[in-house]
Structures are given as structure tokens and as C-alpha cells.
């Protein structure tokens, strides 16, 4: 993964995580959690220098590379979708952990121009 790809992934996760924080619709929350679960799993694998996978293989690769993170992400995602008490907060915290490992969230002012990132 290039530095540019990492920044793009960090920004996408940060933005989607912000959407989840403001979400009140349980159906929309399901889509946001699914997008965050996939994005966080992929970023964690890439930052760790691991191969990606799709569907069940994404889960299996993350479980092999970082079993603790895999358990936390998938367990918290299921709890967030089910609207269990504390589920969304635990999921957000776990996604934030992945972002921190990759260099932290990227917020407002991030844009990509023809020559790369512009402040």
C-alpha cells in the first residue's frame, strides 16, 4: 500500500465513522457498520503487510494475522448492528484503534488533487 492509498483509506474510514456517530436509523447503521468492518479489516491487514481477501477470506486473513483485533471488530460490529448497549461505542473504539495504527484519523481539509494530497 502506498502512502497515498493509506491516506485515502484513513480518510474514508474517518468519514464513515463520523457518519455512524450521527446515525439514528437502524437500517442505515447496518450499512455503515458493514462498510466500516470491511474497511477497518482491510486497513489493518495492509498496515500489517498482509494479503487481503474478500468475504469469508477477509475474515480468515484478519483472524490469522491478528486474532484479538478480529474478535473485537467482529464482536463489536455484531453488537452495533443489533443495537446492544455499548455495542456502537465499542465498535467505534475498535475502528479508531485501527486508524491509530495506520497513522490516525484524517478530518476536514483532506482532498486529493491531480498531484496528490493538497492541504
ABEGO torsion letter per residue (X at the ends): XBAAAAAAAAAAAAAAAAAAAABABAAAAAAAAAAAAAAAAAAAAAAAGBBBBBEAAAAAAAAAABAAAAAAAAAAAAAAAAGBBGAAAAAAAAAAAAAAAAGEBBBBGBBBBAAEBBX
